Amino acid sequence: ELKVEQNPLFLSMQEGKNYTIYCNYSTTSDRLYWYRQDPGKSLESLFVLLSNGAVKQEGRLMASLDTKARLSTLHITAAVHDLSATYFCAVDDKGGSEKLVFGKGTKLTVNP
Amino acid sequence: EADIYQTPRYLVIGTGKKITLECSQTMGHDKMYWYQQDPGMELHLIHYSYGVNSTEKGDLSSESTVSRIRTEHFPLTLESARPSHTSQYLCASSEWQTYEQYFGPGTRLTVT
C-alpha cells in the first residue's frame, strides 16, 4: 500500500528566507504532483513531475523528483507572505487504480 | 484551463435531509473523483469513477453514493445527512496523459 509522508507538517518562516518541504513515498512511482491550498479554498495545481530527475520552477518555488530515493522536494526561495498556504504532494498509485495518494499537507506561514 | 464546477458552494441543512452535491466538468475527462476534507486536514478519497456507468468506493468509508450517467456529470448523494457529514467536499477530474487532477471549488456542507 502506497504511503506518502510530508515534512514538516507546519512551517513558519521569515520573509526572504529559503526552505525545503520534503515528500517521501513508500512504493515505486514516477508521477508526483504538488498542489497549493489557501484557507477555505480548493486545491490549485502547482507542478506535475513525470520522470526521475524532473525539475520544475515557477517563481519562488522549485520542485524536483528523485524516483530512486522516492523523494520529491519543494524548495522555496526568498519567501514572501503571499506564499502562505498549505502545500500537498500527491503520488500516483501505480497499483493500477490510477488514484492519487495525498500527503497530509505542509502548512506554511511566512511572517513579515 | 480546467473547467470543473460544483454546486452548491455552501449548504446548511438539518439532520435527516437528503442532499445531492453536483459536480460537472467540461474537459471530457473520463476519470472523476470525490474527496472529503475537514478544515486544515488531509484529503480522503470517498468515491471515484473511470467513466460512464463506472463507480468505485474510495479509501474512506462513506455513507454517500454516486452515479455516473454522463461523462461530464458526477453527483454525490447523502440519503440522510448527519452532523458527522459536516465537511468540505471536493470534486476532481483527471487528464488521461499525465493523470493530473483538476479540482472544483468545493462544497462546504454543514449539517445541524
Interface residues (C-beta under 8 A of the other chain):
Chain A: R31 Y33 Y35 P39 G40 K41 S42 L43 E44 S45 V48 L50 T86 F88 A90 D92 E98 K99 L100 F102 G103 K104 G105 K107
Chain B: A2 K31 Y33 P39 G40 M41 E42 L43 L45 Y48 Y50 G58 L90 A92 S94 T98 Y99 E100 Q101 Y102 F103 G104 P105 G106 R108
